Structures are given as C-alpha cells and as structure tokens.
C-alpha cells in the first residue's frame, strides 16, 4: 500500500492503532491477575456463608484498598461501577436526587459545553426534570475562562462538572483553581477523569474534587468496570436498586475479576506514567510536525496543557467522510468521540469549527505500543490520502 507500511511487515495486516482514547488493550499482566477469578476462585463476594465467598470478599476489599491508595483517598470513598458512564450518572443524578430528597433548595447545575455526552446527557435529563443547567462556553483553545465560569455560578448552584482531560482534544482544565471556586461557595465539584487517570498525576482529595469518575478500559484495564470516588459524607441517591451492595449506593453483584483487573491496571499505569508521557509526547510532536508540513492542517485545542498522547487536527481541502473511508483500512483513528455515532463533534463545534471542518478532523490517541515506525507509516498514509483527495476536489470525494 505504501512503502512505510509495507516495511512494517506483520503490522500491514491490520490498521495502525492510533485510537487509544476510545479504548486501550488490556495489559497482559492485568489479564493474568484476573485469570483465576474467572475459574478456580470464582465466587460471589456477597456469599459470606462459605470460604470461596469470603475469599472473593477479601479480594474485593484488598483491591478497593489498592485503588484507594493509588488515588490518595480512603477505601470507603471508592464505589465500583460498570464504567465512567455509570459513575457519571451516579454522581450527577445521585447528587441532584439526594438534594431533592432532603428538601434542599439548590436547583442549578453548571458544566462546560465540551463535556462528554456521558456528562451532558444526564445533566440535560435533570434540566428536563426541574433543574436549571448552564453550559459554559470555552475559548478557541478549548480551555475555560475562570472569570466566565465564576460568573455562571449562583447562590443556588448545587454542582459543577468539569472533565479533567477532554476526550477529543486532550486539553487539561485548571481543576485546582476550579475547585477553589466551588469550595468558597459550598458547590460540589464532579470531574469525569476517564481520560486522565493513569495518564496524568491526579489525586481528587488533594485537588478538592468531590466526585471523580474512572474507567478501566481507558488505562489498559478491562472493559465493563469503573469506579466513582465520592468524598466521605457527600450524600448520593442510588441509581440502581436491588441488593443493597456497596452500602446501598450501587446494587449488583460485584465482578471480582474486573475489580482486581482495575486495581492492577491502575497500579501499572501509575508506575510507568512519567516515562510513558515523555515518550508519547515526543511521538505526538513528531506526528504533528509531519502533519504540519503537509500544509492546511490545524491543531485543535491548546498545545499545552494537554495529554501527551493526544493530537486532534482539522485538515483543510478534504471531505471528512471521504478521508475516513480512505483511512479506515490502514489507520485506526477517529473523527471524534467513540460515543458520537459518527455525528460531527460537538466539542470541535464548541471551539468555533463548522460542521464541515469538524467532520474533516482526526483524533490521534497514542498508546504504550506506539512507535516511530507507526508514526512514520501513518504520516505516509495520511500524506498520500490528503494529496489525492485535494487533487480530486469535492466532486471526486
């Protein structure tokens, strides 16, 4: 197909993996740690009348302690969920419903226009059921202006939700300063940390975050598991009923293998966080320089502060759908969130891009196994595709 790709031998059989923000491969050490809990040690941790159940309960407690230590919180602050989406719903809807149940008068919710749909959709749901919602605009660089954010806060503001690292453009919001704004007003701060945990240093208690959502499959752990860090004493209404597990806050049998896998994955991610970020940042910059040399390529989002493994660009002079069709067999990249259903990115449109520009954008998410060979092959593939599509023009798309 192209010289660089052909030179990679076995890699030519499948697309070059550059979509690690959609998901990451489960680390082999994580798979190994989970293995016996699927078979020989399989048991329900709620079954306390026999030894296998007690062993499973002890394993869950140990994993919860490991996760708490890694996140710098108390073990009782950790609630297991099926992923960050459920954690977001439990945090946002749970806090709002608890406010209603206790007769509180705070009915105002605040978030950013660039949040993940797993935050925007629950908040918009609450807005249809008696709450007021303010979605604060961001600047062209994707970062929120603190003065604008402060101006959006009201005496009846209950909650502010700001993601730590944007899932499309990778920018890092100033959480410590945002937490200070909330703390002064008694407002709960929630952060979707799915893209941040395991990739940047982040400890919720130290930053002043009251609720933090985490996803296993974004940090080389298994899919189907996540957690919500809840500041002790913060009341939430459960969103799942039937069983009373986890102090009645999240019903359902706890998946022992996945919980152990999540704890192992987070420990491994934190162990190589700094060298991985340095290496991937170097590769990301190599990719950006190569794309910039093609001409007509614009970086979306601030260059810094930003996730080291993220690059999002808009490519002028090409039809977005045609570009995706050209690339899909050779490159695993995306035009936005994996949850967008193919629609032009609301994040990029919030930065001021048109629907057409958003559709002609690509998100690159580098991972542990990304290499210079991957980057150079990707650049050759992209260069050929972009040049060809620009020569054909809209009629040839």
N, C-alpha and C positions, 0 to 999 in steps of 0.2 A: 504493500500500500504506500508506504513511504520509507525512505532509507533508514531513518532513525528507528522507526517501529520495527522494521524487519530485522535490524541488528539486535533487537532485544530478545530474539528467539522465542521462547515459550510465552512471553508476555503478549506476543502478537495474537494469540488465540482468543484473548478477551480484552475488553476495553481497559485502558489505563485507569486505575481507581483514583479519582480526584474529587470524590463527593463525600468526604468523611464527616461533613457536618450533618448529612442526612442520617448516617449511621456509621458505626465502626465495627470491624471484625472482632469477634470475641477472642481475647488473648488466650493462647493455648494453656497458660498457667491457670487461667480462670476456669477453662473447661475441665482441666484436671482436678481443680479444687471442688468442683461441683459433682464430679462423676459418681462417687459412692452414694451421694444423697439422692440420686435418681433411682438407685437399685438396692444395694445391700443395706444401706442405712435409711431407706425411705420410711418415713413415718410422719404423722400429723403432730406438730408441736403442741396442739391443744389436747391431745390424748395423754393425760398425766397418770393414767392407771397402769401403765406398763413401761418397761425400760426403754424400748425404741422411741416412744413418745417423749419420754423425759430426756433422752439423748438429743432428740430433734429440738426440743425446747431450749436445752442448754446451748446447742449450736447457734440457734437464732439469737439468744441473749449475748453470746460471745461476739457474733457478727455485728449486732447492734452496738456493742461496746467499741469494737474496732472502727466502725463508721463514725461514731460519736467522737472518738479520739482524733480521727483524721480531720474532722470538721471543726474540732475545738468546741464541742457542745456536750451537754450532759446526755447520757444514754436515753433518758426519758423524753428528750426533745426529738428523737428520731421516730417517725411514723413511716412504715413501709406501705408503698402503693404499687400500682401496676406500671407506673412511669410518671414522667413530668406532667403529662396532661391531666391525669387524675390528681396529682399533687396540687396543680394549679386550681382545679375545681374545688378541692377540699379547702384550700387556703382562702380563695376568694368568696365562693358561695358559702363556705362554712363560717367565715368571719361575719359576713353580712347576715346570715340567718341567726347566728348567735346574738348579734346586736338586736335583731327584732325580738327574739325570744326573751331577752332580759329587759325589754322595754326601753332600750336606748334610743336616742334621737338623732344619731348620726346617719345620714342617708346619702352622703356624697362620696363618690369613688373617682379616683384620678389615675390615669395611665398615660403612656406615650402612644402616638399614632403608629409607631413602628414595632409595637409588640407582636409577639407570635399570636396566631389565631387561638391557641390554647389559653391565652390570657384575654384577648379581645372578646372572644365569643362568650365566655362565662360572664364577663363584665357587662356586655351588651344584653345578655339574658337578664341580669339583675336590673338593668336600666328599663327593661320592659315590665318589671315587676316592682315598681315603686321607688327605685333608687335613681339618683341623678349621676350621670357619668360625664366627665371631662376628659377628652383625649388631647393631650398637649402636643403641639407640632414640634418637630425637631428642625435643626438647621440643615442646610445642604450637605453638611458633612456627617449627618446622622446623629449628632450629639445634641442633647437637650440644653437649652439655656437655663441656668439655675434661677435667674430672675423670673423668667416666664413660668417656670414650674412653681416657684413660690407664689406667684400671683394667682395661680389656679387653685391653691389651697384655701379652704374656707373653714369657718368655725365648726361646721357640721361634717367635715371630711373625716371619713372613717378609715380609709385605706388608700395607699398609693402603691401601685405595682409598676416596677421598672426592672426590665431584664438586665442581668449583669453583662452579658455579651450578646450582641444581636446575632441571630441565627443566619442572616443573609449577608450582612455587610461587615460583621465581626467587630464593630466598634464597642468600646467599653465605656459605659456610663459612669459618672462620678458618684458611686454609691455611698461613699463615706459622707460626702457633702449633702447628698440627698437624705441620708439617714438623719443627719443633724437637723434638717428642716422638719422632718417628721417628729423627731423626739421632742423638739420645742413645743409642738402642738398636740402631742398625745395621739398622733396618727400612726397606725400600723403600717410598716413597710414590708411589702412582699417583693421577692425577686425570683424570676424564672432563671435558675442557674444551670439549665440543661447544657448550654454550650460552654459554660465557664468552668464548672467543677472538673478537676482533673487536667485542666489546661492552663489556668492561671491561679496564683495563690488567692484563696478566698475563704475566709472564716466568718460566718454570719454574725456571731456574737461580737467579735472584735470590730466589725463594721457597723453594727447597730441594725442588722436585718432581723426582723421579727419572724418572717416566714420565708423559707428557701426551698424551691423545688429542684429535684435532681433526677436525672435519667441514667439508667445503667448502660444503654446501648450507645450513648454518645461518648463514653470514656473507656471503650474496649471491654465492656462488660456484656452480660446477656440482655437481650430484649425482654420486655414484659415485667421489668422490675424498676422501681424508682423509690424515692422517699421524699417526705416533707419534713424539714426541720421546723419545729414550732417552738417559739420562745415559751418556756415554762410559765404557766399562769394565763396564757392567752387562750381565751375560750373559742372553740370551734364547734359548729353543729355538724355531726357526721353526715356524709353524703351516701354512704352505703349502710344498710341496716340488715341485721340478721346474724347473730352470733356473738356480738359483743367483744370481739378480739381487739387488741391494742387499746385497752381502756375504753372500749365503746366508741372510739373515734374512727375506726376503719374495720368493718366487719369482713369476714372471709378468712379461710384457712391460709396461713402464711406459707409461701412457696420456699421451703428450706433451701433447695439447691440454688435458686435465683438470689436469695438473700446472701448466701455465702459467696456466690459469684460476684455480687455487687461489692461486698466488702473487700474481696481480693482485688477486684479491678481498680477500686479507688486507691488502695494502698500502692499498687503497681504504678498507677498514673501519677501519683504524687512523688513516687521515688524517682521517676525519670522526667519530671515536669520541666525543670530548667534546661537540661541539655536538649530535650526534645524541642522545646520552644526555640532555642537558639538555632538548632539545625533546620527546623522547618521555616523559621523566619528567613534564613539565608536562601532556602529553596524558593520560598514565596517571592522574595525580591528578585531572584533570578528569573522567575516566571514573569513578573511584572516588567522587568527591563526588556525581555524578549517581546512581550505583547506591545509595549510602548513603541518599540522600534518598528512595528507594523504600520503605525500611523492610524489616527482615527479611533484610538482606544482610550477610554476614560475610566479611571478608577472611581468606584462608588464608595463613599464613606471616608472618614478621616484616615490618613495614613497611620496616625497614632493619636490616642491609644487604641490598639486593635489586637485581636487574636493573631498570634504569629502564624497560624496555619490557614488563615482566611485571605482570599482575594476575590473581589467582585468587580467586574468591569462591564462597561457598555461598549459595543462595537458598532461604529457608525458605518452606514452604507450597506448593511446586510439586512435581510428579512430574518427575524428571530426564529420563526418556525422552520425555515429552510436551513438555517445554521444548525439547529438542533437535529434535524434529520441527517445532515451531513456528518455530524459528530458522534451520533449515538452508538455506532458500532466500534468506534475507535477510542472514544473518551467517555468515562463515566463522570459527567459534570451536570450541573443543573442550572436552570434559569431562575431559581428562587427556592422557597421552602418546599420540602417534600410534601407538605400538607396543603399546598396551594391548588392542587388539582389542575395544574397547567395554566391557571389564570396569571396575567401579568402581575408582578409583585406589587403588593400594596406598600411594602417598605420602600422600594425604589420610587414609587409614585409620591410617597410622602417626602422624599428628598427633592422633588420637583421634576422628575423624569416623566415624559409622556408614556402612554401605554405602549406605543411602538418602541420607544427606547428601552423600556423595562423588558419588553419581550426579546429585545436583541442584546440582553445582558447574560453574563455567565457567572456562576459562583463556583470557585475552586476551593475545595477543602482538602488540604494535605493531611497525611497521616503518618503513623510510625514507620511504614514501609516505603514511603515516598522517597525517591532518589533523584539524582541529577539526570540519570537516564530517562526516568519518567518525564521530568520537566522538559528536557530537550526534545524528546519524541512528541510530547504534547504540543510544543511550540511549532514543530514542523507540520504536524497535522492541522493545527489552527491556521498557520500561515497559508497553507495550500487551500484550505476551505474558504477562508476570508477573501483571499485574492480571487478565487474562482467566482464566488458569489458577487463580489463587487463588479467584476467584469461583466457578468450576466445582467446585473441590474434587476430592478423589481420584476420585470417581465419574465426573466429567466429563473426566478426564485422557485 
